[in-house]
Amino acid sequence: MINRHGILAGGNWIVDQVKTVDRWPEQDALANIVAQTRGNGGSPFNILVDLARLGADFPLQAAGLTGDDEEGRWIREVCGRHGIETSQLRATDRLPTSYTDVMTVDGTGRRTFFHQRGANALLGPEHFDFTASRAKIFHLGYLLLLDRLDEWEPDGRTRAAQVLAAARAQGLVTSVDLVSEDSDRFAGIVHAALPETDICFLNEFEASRTTGVVLRSGDKFYSARLADAAGKLLASGVRRAVVLHFPEGACVFTADGASCRHGSVKLPADLLRGAAGAGDAFAAGVLLALHGDLGWDEALRYGVCAAASSLTHPTCSDGIKPLDQCLTLGRTHGIRAAF
């Protein structure tokens, strides 16, 4: 039996062009760009960089597709600086590397995304070789933003479900995240992947769209409905745990009936620089703890503290500090009460 160690992450590899604007304008009006920077984007890119910055002491491996261009070479350079192995991060000359213009409003951290799907649209099952990895966990993201993997096969499964099944067949624990797309595709595409998913990460918008359980309406957060939403996801096939995260904190509901809740860090407004990547930072913290076989309470604590650290910088990962400093952030500013 293979002694599995490390995390393999695949899916969307994106270059974020993060632009901080002084305000969000009405259509046809002007806003001023007050700062601009290039950063990592997309679920696997963010999570692997975050894990490296948190101080993960196990192998980090990349899987995906970039363009054969300068931006693709920049992605590999960033991976090299963080010790991320890239033998399964392939290049194509058919489409450019995916990128996103991230418009972040100064002072609020609210962000809007303008996305070029690029090479990620061509990613398919043939780009993954789980026999070549000794990783313990395979993380795939984002469902609903991977054109070929979101497509259906004659066997009634999506290609993403086939990829997850192949990972599980080789003994990897599977982890999945979604994109907050405003569409009606959640019920089909997401549900197709759930029976091959061990750990499913969703924010409250994604959970509502996938299950039909309304968790937020305007300023009202219906925390009493979290168990109902998670129960529907578990009944749809999630094998181990549903992890829900939102500004108030995070919770987990497991297939064996356990649950755990944890408030978010009470980060002062003057430290807030941008929310891009906070969900991936949360997932990175949780996966770091799970890789070490820690309990769910500790996993959620790692997650909310990593997410808070991410909020201190407009890019997805530049705010991430080593784990002990992230945890200190939580102790210094305090944790919100249970929701």
N, C-alpha and C positions, 0 to 999 in steps of 0.2 A: 504493500500500500504506500502511495506517495505521501511523504510528510509535507503537507501544504503550508505555505508561508508567503504572505504578501498579498497585495491587491492589484488586480488587473482591471483597468477602467477603459471602456470603449463607448463610442457614440459620436456626439457632436464636438468637433475641434474647431474653435472659433477664435478669431482675433478681434478683440473688443477695442474700438476706437472710442474712448470715454471722453465726452465733452461735458464740462460743467457749465451750465447756463445760469444767468442771473434770475430768470423767471421763465415760466412756460407761457409762450405767446398764444394769442388767438390766431386762427388761420389767416395768412397773408400779412401778419404782423412780425415785428423784429424782436429777437432776444439776443443778448450778447454772450458770446463764449468767453468765459473768464479763465478757463484752464482746459488743457487737453493732454491726454496721455494714452499710450497703447498698453493693453493688458491682455491676459489670458481670458478666454470665455468658453462656455460650453461645459457640460457636466463632467466628462472625464478630465479635461484639461484643468478645470478649476479644482476638482477634488484631489487630483494627484499633486498639484502644486501646493494646495492647502495642507495635505498630509505631510509633504516634505517640510513645509514651514512649521508645522506643529511639532516636528521632530520624530516622525515615524521611523522606527529602527528596523523595518522590514522592506523587502523589495517592492518597488512601484513600477508597474508596467503599463504601457499605452497601447491601445488598439483603435484604429480608425483610418481616416482617409483625408489627406490634404491635397491642395493643388501643388503642382511642380513649379513653385514660384517663390518669390522672396518671402512672402508671409508664411508659407509652409516651412521654409528654412528657418525663419525666426522661431516658429513653434518648436522645432527640434533643438534649436539653440537654448531656448528656455528650459526644455526638458533636460538637456544635458547639464545645465547649471544646477538643477535640482535633483540630479541622480535618477531620473526617470528613464527606464529602458524603452527603446522605441522600435524594436525589430518588427512589431506588428502595426506600426504607424506608417501606412503606405502612402505613396504619392501618385497622382494621376495628372495627365496633361489635358484631360477632357474638360475640366472645370476649374476655376480658381479656388484658392483656399477661402472657406467661409469667413465672413466678417459681419460684425454688428456695430452700427453707430448707436452708442448708449448715451442718451441725453439725460443728464442728471441735474436737477434743480438745486442750486446752492441754497443751503439753509434748511431744506426739508429732506433731502436725500431721495425724493421721488424720482423715478427714472422711466424713460420711454425708449423702446428698442426699434430700430430700423434694421432689418436683417437680410443679408444675402446668403441664401442657403448653400451655394457653392458645391464643393466636392462632397460634403456630407450627404447630399442627395443621392450619390452613387453608392454609398456604403451598403454592402450586402453580406449575407452569411459567409461567402467565400473569403472575406477579409479577416475572419476570425479562425485561429487555430488553437484550440484549448489543449490539444495534446502537447503543445510546445510550451505550456505554462505550468509552473508549480504553485501558482497563486492559490490562496485560501478563499478569496472572495472575488467574484466578478461583478462589477457595477456597470450598468447600461443606462445611458441617458442621452438625450431626452426622448422618450416616446412622444409621438405626435410631431416631431421635428426631424425625422429621419425617413425621407421619402420612400426608399426601397424597403427598409425594414418595417415600415408601417403598412406595406401592401400585403394582400391576402394571397395565400397559396391554395392549390386545389384540395389540400387535406383539411381546409377549414381553419388553419392557423395563420397568423401573420408571420412574416419572416423574423420579426423580433422574437416571437415565441419560439421559433425554431432555434434561433441563436441561444436563447436562454436554456432551452432543453439540452442543447449540445454541451453547454457549460456544466449543467447539473449532471449529465451523463459521465463527465470526467471527474466529478466529485467536488466541484466548486460550489460555494454558497452564492446564490444570485441575489443581486440588489438592483432595484429599478427606481428611476425618477422620471418625472413628466415635465412638460413645458406647459405654462399657463395659457394655452391657446383658447381664444374665445370662439368655440365651435361646438358642434354637436357630435364630434367624432369620439369623444371620451368613452362612451358606453361600449362601442365596438372594439376599437384598437386597444384600449387599456385592458378591458376585460379579457381579451384574447391572450394577453401576456401573463395574467395573474396566476394561472395554475403552474407556471414555470418560475414564479417569483418567490423567493424565500423572504425577502425584506422589501417592503414597498414604501417609498417616501412620497408624501403628498402634502401640499399646503391646503388651506381650507377651501380655496377656490377650486383646486383640482379634485379634492375629495367630494365637494358638492356636485361638480359636473359629472364625476364618475358614478356616483351613487344616487343622485337625486335628492340627497338630504341637505337642506339649506343650512349652512353653518354661519353665514354672516349676511346681514341685510342692512345696508347703510352702516351706521355706527354700532349696530347691535350684533354681538357675537353670541351664538347659541352654544355655549360649551356643554350643555346637558345633552346635546345631540351627537357629540363626538363618538360615543360608544356605539350609537346606531349606525353611523357612517362606517366606522371601522368594522363593525360586525358584518355589514353587507360586503365589504371588500374581502374579509376572511371567508365568508360563505361563497364568494366567487372564485376562491382558489388560492389566495395567498397562503403560503405554507407555514411561515413562522411568525411574522409580525408585520403589523401596519403601523407606520410611524407618521404622525400628523404634526405639522409645525405651522406656527402663525405668530403674529407680533406678540401675543400674550405669553407664549411659551411653546411647549411641545408635549406630546403624549404618545404612548405606545400601547397597543392592544395585541396580545399574542394569541396564537392558535390554541394554546393550552389554557386559555381563560384568564391569564394574568394581565394586569394593566399598571401603568405608571404615568404620573404627570409631573411636569417641572416648569416653573415659571421662567420667563426670560430675564435677562440682565437689565436692570434699570439704568441704562446708559444715558448720561446727561445729554441734552439736546446740543450743547456746544461741542460734543465729540462726534456727532453724526455727520458723516461726509458722503455716504451713499449706500444704498441697499442692494446694489448689483452684486450678485454672488453670495448673498447671505444664506440663502437656502442650501447652496452647495457647501458652504463652510459648515453649516449645521450637519449636513450629511457626512462630511469628512470627519468631524468630531465624533459622531456616533460610530462610524465604521472603524475609526481608530480604537475606540473602546471595545467594540465587538471583536475585532481581530485579536485583542488581548484577552478575550473571554471574560470581560468585566460584565457586571449586571446592568440592567436597563436604567436604573436610576443614575448610575455613573455615566452611562452612555449619553443620556439626555443632558446631564450636566456638562459633559465635554461639548456636546452639540450647541447648546445655547451660549456657552462662553466663547466658542470659536466663531459663532455667528455674530456675537457682539463685537469681537475683535475685527471682523470683516467690515462692520459698519463704520469704522473709524477712517476708512479710505475710500475714494470713489471707484477704484478698480475692484475687481472681484477678489483678489488675493493679497494685495500689497499691505493690507491692514492686519493680516494674520501673523500672530506672534507665536513663539514656542508655547507648548501646552501650558506650562506652569504660569506663564504670564497671562494667558487667556483666563485661566482659573482665578488668578489674582484679580483680574478685571471684574469677575463676578463677585468675589468677596469684598472688593473695594466699594462697588456701587450698589451691591445688594441684588437680591432676586425677587421678582414679583411674586405675590402670593398666589396660591393655587387658584385655578380658574374653574 
